[in-house]
Amino acid sequence: MAKVIVVGAGPGGMFAAYLLGKGGMEVTLVEMGEGINERMAKIKAGGNTAGMSYISGMGGSGTFSDGKINLNPEIGGNMLEFVPKSDADALIDYVDKLFVKYGMDKKSEIHPRARELMRKAMRGGIKYIPIRQKHIGSDFLPKVVSGVVEEMEGMGVKILENTKAVDLLLSNGKSTGVVLEKGGKQEKMDADYVVLAPGRAGSRWLLDLAAKYQLPYHYGPLDIGVRVEVPDEVMEETTEINWDPKFHIYTKKHDDFVRTFCTNPSGFVITEDYGKFVSVNGHSMKNKHSNNTNFAFLVRINLTEPLENTTLYGESICRLATTIGGGKAILQRLGDLKKGKRSTWERINRSYVEPTNKNVTPGDLGMALPARIIDDIVEGLDMLAKTIPGVNEESTLLYGPEVKFKSVRLDVSKKMEVKKLQNLFTVGDGAGVSGGIVTAGVTGLIAAREILGREGKKSEV
C-alpha cells in the first residue's frame, strides 16, 4: 500500500487526508500545532498563549475565523485555473456535504435583493459580487473539525500533532518523505507521496524549501490593510442580504485594488500572533454576539524588481506596526487618521463605537502603514460609504495591521504537483493556490484524487 504524508491540518491538508483515507491509502497527517481541544482551551484562557492558537493547530487558521463557507469557485482563489467549472462545482459540493454532515446548514441561496445591492454599489463606482454562502460560527466550526478528525482516525489516518516538518527527503527528482521534529528530536519518515499544506503560518517555511532545493516559484500578491469596526446598525441592511458581502473597489488616486473580506456581523476583532509580529482578524459566533460588525479592508500589493518578495515586504510592515504598538496591534479612529493624529483611549471612549478588542494600543496607523495604503483605505471607505452610509464616520474604528499571506507559490501542474519534483504536491492558502476554507479544501481534493488515480484507486469525487 502506498504511503502518503500530508503536512498541515488546515482545510487543504485535512480534505486531502480525508479523501486519501477514504480511498484506502496509508496516510499520516502532520500538524505542528495542537489538537482542537487544546487550541480551544488556550483561546478561552486568553493572554499571550491565545494568539498563536488562532492561526496554528488542527483545522488551521480558519477554525476560529468565523465559519463562513463561500460556495463559488472564483471566490477565495480561482479554481477554474485548475479544473472545469462543472468539476469545480462537484468538488465544492463534496466539501459542503462534509460540513453539512457535521452541523452546517443544508440550505444556501443568493438573496432576492442581491441585484438591488449590486445596482446600488455600481452607482457608487464599486462592484458587489453576489455569491452562495453559509455561516456556521467560530464557536461551532471546531465541532466540525473534531468530527472530521474522529472520522479520519476511524479510517486509519495517523495524526501527529505538535510535530513539525522541517525538511524534505528527495531522491532522483522525486519526493520520498519528510524530516519531522518533535520535542527537539528529529526523525525521517519515508513516503511515496508528500502533500504540503503549510497554511498561512507556514508560507515562509515553504519559501525556504523552494530556495533550498531551487524549486521554481513566483510571488503572488499581498493583501494588507486594516480591520474596520462599526455598529451593527451601519451594516445590517447589507448583511441581511449577504452575511459576508464582497465589494471590489479601484481607488481613483492610485488606481489600486481594495476589497472587503471576512465580514462578521455582531462579531469580535481578535489578535493573531505570528511570533515576530502580530496581526488582526475577526470572527462571529452563533451563541455570543457583540453590538458591532467588523470586516477586513485590504489593499492588493504586487511588487516587481528589485524586490518581488511580497512575504518579506508584508512581514516588515507588520514588524514595524508591532514595534509601534508595543507588541500589540494598533487601534485608531478613522477621524483621527484623516486628521493625522494619534488616537488615545480618551478619544476612543468618547466615540459611539466600543472596541471589541481592547488588548491593543491606541496609536497612529499612518506611522506603520505606507502612505499609499493609508490613501487607499481612506478613499476606499469614502467610496464604500455611498453604498453603506456611515461606514466612513469619524468614530469608525480601524485595527491594524491585517495581512493575508498567500504570496509564495511553487510552479505546480493543474493537479497541484510541483513541476520540478515528482510526487510532491502543494495545496491550500499557504501554498498560494487558494484563499479561503472551501477553495483550500478543493485544492486538497484535487491533489488527493490525482494520487489515488496513480495508485489505481477509485476516488469518491
C-alpha positions in Angstrom: 0.0 0.0 0.0 1.4 3.4 -1.0 2.2 5.8 1.9 1.3 9.5 1.8 2.4 12.2 4.3 0.2 15.3 4.4 1.9 18.3 6.1 -0.5 20.8 7.6 -4.0 20.1 9.1 -5.8 23.2 7.7 -8.7 22.6 5.2 -6.3 21.8 2.4 -4.4 19.2 4.3 -7.5 17.8 6.1 -9.5 17.3 2.9 -6.5 15.7 1.2 -6.0 13.3 4.1 -9.8 12.6 4.3 -10.2 11.7 0.6 -6.9 9.6 0.6 -8.1 7.8 3.8 -11.4 7.1 2.1 -9.6 5.7 -0.9 -7.7 3.2 1.3 -4.3 4.8 1.3 -1.8 4.7 4.3 -2.0 8.3 5.4 -0.1 10.3 8.0 -1.3 13.8 8.7 1.3 16.0 10.4 0.4 19.2 12.2 2.9 21.5 14.0 0.2 22.9 16.3 -2.1 21.5 18.9 -5.2 19.5 18.8 -8.6 21.2 18.6 -9.4 20.8 22.3 -6.0 22.3 23.3 -6.5 25.2 20.9 -9.9 25.9 22.3 -8.7 25.8 25.9 -5.9 28.3 25.2 -8.2 30.7 23.3 -10.7 30.5 26.1 -8.0 31.3 28.7 -6.8 34.3 26.6 -3.5 36.0 27.3 -0.3 35.5 25.4 -0.9 31.9 24.5 -4.1 32.6 22.6 -2.6 34.5 19.6 -0.7 31.5 18.1 -3.6 29.1 18.8 -5.7 31.2 16.5 -3.5 30.5 13.5 -1.9 27.1 14.1 -3.3 23.7 15.0 -5.8 21.1 13.9 -8.2 22.8 11.5 -5.8 25.6 10.6 -6.3 29.3 10.9 -9.9 29.1 9.5 -11.1 27.1 12.5 -11.7 30.3 14.6 -12.0 32.7 11.7 -15.9 32.8 11.6 -17.0 29.7 9.7 -18.1 31.4 6.5 -18.4 29.0 3.6 -18.3 30.6 0.2 -19.7 28.2 -2.5 -18.2 29.8 -5.5 -15.1 28.5 -7.4 -13.9 32.1 -8.1 -14.1 33.4 -4.5 -11.0 32.7 -2.4 -8.8 31.9 -5.4 -9.8 30.8 -8.9 -10.4 27.1 -9.0 -11.2 27.3 -12.7 -7.5 27.7 -13.3 -7.2 24.0 -12.3 -10.5 22.3 -13.3 -13.5 23.0 -15.5 -16.5 24.7 -13.8 -18.6 21.5 -13.6 -15.8 19.7 -11.8 -15.1 22.7 -9.5 -18.8 22.7 -8.6 -18.7 19.0 -7.8 -15.6 19.4 -5.6 -17.2 22.3 -3.8 -20.3 20.2 -3.3 -18.2 17.5 -1.7 -16.7 20.0 0.7 -20.1 21.4 1.5 -21.6 18.0 2.2 -18.9 17.1 4.7 -19.6 20.4 6.6 -23.3 19.6 6.5 -22.6 16.2 7.9 -21.1 17.8 11.0 -23.5 20.6 11.6 -23.6 23.1 8.8 -27.0 24.3 7.5 -28.0 22.5 4.3 -29.6 25.5 2.6 -27.7 28.2 0.7 -29.0 30.7 -1.8 -28.4 34.2 -3.2 -30.7 36.7 -1.6 -33.5 38.1 -3.8 -32.3 41.6 -3.0 -28.8 40.9 -4.2 -29.4 42.7 -7.5 -30.6 45.7 -5.7 -27.4 45.9 -3.7 -25.4 45.3 -6.9 -27.1 48.3 -8.6 -26.5 50.5 -5.5 -22.8 49.6 -5.5 -22.5 50.3 -9.2 -23.9 53.8 -8.7 -21.2 54.4 -6.1 -18.4 53.3 -8.5 -17.7 49.9 -6.9 -18.6 46.2 -7.6 -20.6 43.9 -5.4 -20.3 40.1 -6.1 -23.4 38.1 -5.1 -22.5 34.5 -4.1 -24.0 31.5 -2.4 -22.8 31.5 1.2 -23.2 29.8 4.5 -22.2 30.7 8.1 -21.7 28.3 11.0 -19.9 30.5 13.5 -16.4 30.2 15.0 -17.9 28.6 18.1 -19.4 25.7 16.1 -16.7 25.2 13.5 -14.4 23.4 16.0 -17.1 20.8 16.3 -16.9 20.2 12.5 -13.1 19.8 12.8 -13.5 17.4 15.7 -16.0 15.3 13.7 -13.7 15.1 10.6 -10.7 14.2 12.8 -12.6 11.4 14.5 -13.8 10.1 11.2 -10.3 10.2 9.7 -8.9 8.3 12.7 -11.6 5.7 12.2 -10.3 5.2 8.6 -6.8 4.6 9.9 -5.4 8.0 9.2 -2.5 8.6 11.6 -2.5 12.1 13.0 0.7 13.6 14.6 0.1 16.8 16.5 2.8 19.1 17.9 5.0 17.7 15.2 6.9 20.0 12.8 8.0 19.0 9.3 11.4 20.7 8.9 12.7 19.3 5.6 12.0 17.1 2.6 13.6 13.8 1.6 14.4 13.7 -2.1 15.8 11.1 -4.4 16.3 11.1 -8.2 13.9 14.0 -8.7 11.2 12.6 -6.5 9.9 13.4 -3.1 10.4 10.4 -0.8 9.4 11.7 2.6 9.9 14.3 5.2 12.1 15.1 8.2 10.0 15.6 11.3 10.8 17.3 14.6 9.1 16.8 17.9 10.3 17.7 21.4 13.7 18.8 19.9 14.3 15.4 18.3 14.3 14.7 14.6 13.4 11.6 12.6 13.0 10.7 9.0 9.6 9.4 7.7 9.5 7.8 4.2 6.6 8.1 1.9 5.6 7.5 -1.7 3.9 10.9 -1.9 4.0 14.1 0.1 1.3 16.8 0.2 2.4 20.2 1.6 -0.4 22.3 3.1 1.6 24.7 5.2 -1.2 27.3 5.8 -0.7 31.0 6.4 1.6 30.3 9.4 3.9 28.1 7.2 4.1 30.1 4.0 7.6 31.4 4.9 8.8 27.8 5.5 7.6 26.8 2.0 9.6 29.7 0.6 12.7 28.5 2.5 12.2 25.0 1.0 11.8 26.4 -2.5 15.1 28.4 -2.2 17.0 25.4 -0.7 16.0 23.0 -3.4 15.9 25.5 -6.2 12.2 24.8 -6.9 10.7 27.3 -9.4 8.2 29.7 -7.7 6.8 33.1 -8.0 5.4 35.7 -5.6 1.7 36.3 -5.6 0.1 39.5 -4.4 -0.1 40.5 -0.8 -3.3 41.8 0.8 -2.7 44.2 3.6 -4.8 46.8 5.4 -7.0 47.1 8.4 -9.9 45.6 10.2 -12.8 48.0 10.3 -15.3 48.0 13.1 -18.7 49.8 13.1 -22.0 49.5 14.9 -24.3 46.7 13.6 -26.8 49.3 12.6 -24.4 50.7 10.0 -24.0 47.3 8.2 -27.2 45.4 9.0 -29.1 46.4 5.8 -26.2 45.0 3.8 -25.5 41.9 5.9 -29.2 40.9 5.8 -28.7 40.5 2.1 -25.3 38.9 2.3 -23.6 37.8 5.6 -20.2 38.4 4.1 -20.6 40.9 1.3 -17.8 41.1 -1.3 -17.1 44.6 -2.5 -14.3 45.3 -5.0 -13.0 48.9 -5.4 -10.4 50.6 -7.5 -9.3 53.8 -5.9 -9.0 56.9 -8.1 -5.8 58.4 -6.7 -3.6 55.3 -7.1 -5.8 53.0 -9.2 -5.2 50.3 -6.6 -7.5 47.3 -5.9 -9.2 47.3 -2.5 -11.6 44.8 -1.2 -13.8 43.9 1.7 -13.2 40.5 3.3 -14.5 38.3 6.1 -17.4 40.4 7.4 -18.6 39.5 10.9 -22.0 40.8 11.9 -22.2 41.1 15.7 -18.7 39.8 15.8 -15.4 40.3 17.5 -11.9 41.5 16.5 -9.0 39.3 17.6 -5.3 39.4 17.6 -3.1 36.8 15.9 0.4 36.1 17.0 2.9 35.1 14.3 5.8 35.1 16.7 7.8 38.0 15.4 4.8 40.2 14.8 1.0 40.4 15.4 -1.8 40.9 13.0 -5.6 41.2 13.5 -8.6 39.2 12.3 -12.2 38.9 13.1 -14.9 36.3 13.8 -18.5 36.0 14.8 -20.4 33.3 16.8 -23.8 31.6 16.8 -24.3 32.0 20.6 -22.3 35.1 21.5 -22.8 38.5 20.0 -21.4 42.0 20.2 -23.0 45.2 19.1 -20.5 45.7 16.3 -19.8 44.4 12.8 -16.2 44.1 11.6 -14.7 43.4 8.2 -11.2 43.4 6.7 -10.4 46.2 4.3 -7.4 45.1 2.2 -5.2 46.7 -0.4 -3.7 44.4 -3.0 0.1 44.8 -3.4 2.1 43.5 -6.4 5.8 44.0 -6.4 8.3 43.9 -9.3 12.1 44.4 -9.5 14.2 45.0 -7.5 12.0 43.5 -4.7 9.5 40.8 -5.6 9.2 39.2 -2.2 5.8 40.2 -1.0 6.1 38.0 2.0 9.2 39.8 3.3 7.6 43.2 2.5 4.4 42.3 4.4 6.3 41.0 7.3 8.4 44.1 7.5 5.3 46.3 7.7 3.8 44.1 10.4 7.0 44.1 12.4 7.1 47.9 12.3 3.5 48.1 13.3 4.1 45.7 16.2 7.0 47.7 17.4 5.0 50.9 17.3 2.2 49.1 19.2 4.5 47.9 21.9 3.9 44.3 20.9 0.2 44.8 20.3 -2.0 45.7 17.3 -2.8 49.4 16.7 -6.3 50.8 17.1 -7.2 54.2 15.6 -10.4 56.2 15.0 -10.9 56.9 11.3 -11.4 60.6 12.2 -8.0 60.7 13.8 -6.4 59.0 10.9 -7.8 61.6 8.5 -6.6 64.4 10.7 -3.1 62.9 11.0 -3.1 62.5 14.8 -2.8 59.6 17.1 -5.8 58.1 18.8 -6.0 57.9 22.6 -8.2 55.8 24.9 -9.9 59.1 26.0 -11.0 59.9 22.4 -11.9 56.3 21.7 -14.0 56.1 24.8 -15.9 59.3 23.8 -16.9 57.6 20.5 -20.1 55.7 20.0 -18.2 52.6 18.8 -16.9 50.5 21.7 -14.0 48.3 20.6 -14.5 44.5 20.9 -10.7 44.0 21.2 -9.1 46.1 23.9 -5.8 44.3 24.1 -4.5 46.8 21.6 -2.5 50.1 21.6 -4.3 53.3 20.6 -1.9 54.9 18.0 -1.4 56.2 14.5 -1.6 53.7 11.7 0.0 56.3 9.5 3.2 55.7 11.3 3.1 52.0 10.4 1.4 51.5 7.1 2.9 53.1 3.9 1.2 56.3 2.8 -0.2 54.7 -0.3 -2.0 52.1 1.7 -3.4 54.7 4.0 -4.6 56.7 1.0 -6.3 53.6 -0.4 -8.0 52.8 2.9 -9.4 56.3 3.4 -10.5 56.8 -0.2 -11.9 53.3 -0.4 -14.0 53.8 2.8 -15.4 57.0 1.4 -16.4 55.2 -1.8 -17.9 52.3 0.1 -20.0 54.8 2.2 -22.0 55.6 -1.0 -23.3 52.0 -0.7 -23.1 51.6 3.1 -23.7 55.0 4.6 -22.0 55.6 7.9 -19.0 53.3 7.3 -16.7 56.2 7.0 -17.7 58.2 10.1 -15.1 59.7 12.4 -15.9 57.2 15.1 -15.3 54.2 12.8 -12.5 52.0 14.4 -9.5 50.7 12.4 -7.3 47.9 13.8 -4.1 47.2 12.1 -2.3 45.7 10.5 -4.4 42.9 8.9 -2.4 40.9 6.4 -3.2 37.8 4.3 -0.1 36.0 3.2 -0.5 33.8 0.2 2.4 35.1 -1.7 4.7 32.0 -2.2 3.5 29.8 -5.0 5.6 27.0 -6.4 5.1 26.3 -10.1 2.6 23.5 -10.0 0.6 21.5 -12.5 -3.2 21.5 -12.7 -3.1 18.5 -10.4 -1.2 20.6 -7.7 2.1 18.7 -8.3 5.3 20.6 -8.1 6.7 20.7 -11.7 10.3 20.0 -10.8 9.7 17.2 -8.2 7.6 14.2 -8.8 5.1 13.1 -6.1 5.3 16.4 -4.3 2.1 18.4 -4.1 1.3 21.8 -2.6 -2.2 22.8 -1.6 -4.1 25.5 0.3 -3.7 29.1 1.2 -0.1 28.9 2.4 0.9 27.4 -1.0 -0.6 30.3 -2.8 -3.2 28.3 -4.7 -6.3 29.2 -2.7 -7.6 31.9 -0.4 -10.4 30.5 1.7 -11.7 27.5 3.5 -13.6 25.9 0.7 -11.1 26.6 -2.1 -8.3 25.3 0.1 -10.3 22.1 0.6 -10.8 21.8 -3.1 -7.1 22.0 -3.8 -6.5 19.3 -1.3 -9.1 17.1 -3.0 -7.5 17.7 -6.4 -4.1 16.5 -5.2 -5.6 13.5 -3.4 -7.7 12.5 -6.4 -4.5 12.5 -8.6 -2.6 10.4 -6.1 -5.5 7.9 -5.9 -5.6 7.7 -9.6 -1.9 6.9 -9.9 -2.3 4.0 -7.5 -5.3 2.6 -9.3 -7.7 3.6 -6.5 -11.2 5.0 -7.0 -11.9 8.5 -5.8 -15.3 9.5 -4.2 -15.3 12.7 -6.2 
